[in-house]
Amino acid sequence: MYLAPPGMDGGVRRGTDVLKALALGARAVLIGRPYAWGLAANGEAGVRKVIELLREETLNAMLTTGCAKVADIERSLIMT
């Protein structure tokens, strides 16, 4: 059985990655590489866009799985 650390760092590229990390028990999800890509592409505006996209993708993944709020995300969302 895999348990995510309290803070998940590494491999997070999409909102579905955020959802999976939270479902596995992460309390925080770090986005270093996407943040750096946004910064390199368009400075502060690029970082804002990356954060906006990840937020939208995460919300979409939550709604798709029937989670109205972060507290609704459970391990049962992950198929093993």
Buried (B, 14 or more C-beta within 10 A) or exposed (E): EEEBEEEBBEEBEBBBBBBBBBBBBBEEBBBEBBBEBBBEEEEEEBBEEBBEBBEEBBBEBBEEBEBEEEEEBEEEBEEE
